[in-house]
Amino acid sequence: MHDPSRKPNRREPFALRPRKSSGGQTIVFFVMVLVILVFMVVWNFDLHKILFVKSLTQNAGDSAAIMAARWQGITLNITGNLNIMQALALSAEDPDAGEAINGIQARLNYVGPMIAFMAAQQAAKNNRVRRNPGFDALLREHARQVREDYPYVTAPDGEPLFPEPYPGAWPEYASMLELIANQGVAAGPDNARLYGDRTGGHPLLTVGFYEAIAGKNWCWFYNHASSLLEDYEDYRWWPDLPPPPHMEYINSEIFGLGLTRLETRLDSMVSAERMDEAVLNSGFPGSIAETALTNTAVWYCYHPRAWSAWDAMATSGPDPFPATGPVRPQYDYAGADAAVRISEATTRISPGREGAVVTNTITWTAAAKPFGHLNESDRPNAYGLVLPAFHEARLIPLDASSVPSGGSYDLDWREHIENHLPEYMEHGPRPSDCWYCKQLIVWERPGFRQEGVDWLLLYSDRCTVPSGPGSHRGGGRRRAH
Ligand SMILES: [Zn+2]
């Protein structure tokens, strides 16, 4: 995709002319970096043309998710190309160029996902979905937090809680978020992981818990929290809500790529032959020297936790996915994905009871993911090191995406977690318009929980999920998009 030899001739004298001195090498690297950045702009331009034609045939959620995933793939490929340049810089014994490349990679890890975010909005709007004022407000408020809080919040030991991934990152990132908020958010990034978000690990942070109460789905308790119905006393019984997990703050919160920075020897990850092949495929001039393989440098790599096996798609195990067969080995990685939520209030044309205007909210969600391969058959993350490998973006089941329980852009859910739960933990359930808070009132009644205990005593054998493809009994999980 970024093979300079396929680009117009006028670029070649700059990018391909061999250089001898190390000063000349530096120039070569910077020109290559420039070429890559130009590609990004060009892609952005092409994108609008592609979108204009394609979007008319797909629904807004699908095209927004695919567009975001496509940009995640492009960003990963550029990151991979920069890793190859890093190896070439090491081969040319040019540490300054190496450092500059690391700096660009750090920025790219934020800029790429922001382009994905922006492109998703364009895709949704081309499908005539309007901006959602609630989404705008949520994003604008978050941009404020990034600008005003992130640089200053500290851990108990006085160290910054969110160290900047590169100098000046927080104001720059905040500006990008503001820009998108001002243009209007139509497709909410539903798998966003804001650094301050609690991410589950507690029934109160799990949508399934509330749905189980509302539907008297006692099997949910049997399968997910077996002794909760019996052990619970009242709201003071709950263990504390877990704090937001600590992570490496180098990935974008929105459509992040799940990468990590490793300071290591290149040959601890990739063989010399494989690197030679990567250089050849990239079309960059130069070759890999021994020093590049054995000297320590900083590499952008797939985080093993984010890029683990794609367990959500497993067709065996405790919660089998109802697919016709197992995921092929070359696709069996979780990794970067994009989930979007579109929520539109529509006024019904026919009046409701007593002539009242009825407003319905229609919600679509969709998820997509960049796919690709190295060497015809290897997974993109086969070596740990990011290399250009992504060729397409495809829709995936929402359940197999990284969307957290409830969805990051479900405004009611977010309101409940952020504003109602702390209050509830302190004072117990209170009458409220919030659907989740209403379930907590029901939950507090000992008679309600006893009903579940009694039912499970008799019928818990109905709750076991038989394994094997096609036999999954749902239980409210979302398999489709
Ligand atoms: Zn609530």
Residues whose N, C-alpha, C, O or C-beta is under 5 A from the ligand:
A	BS01	ZN	H416 H420 C434 Y436 C437
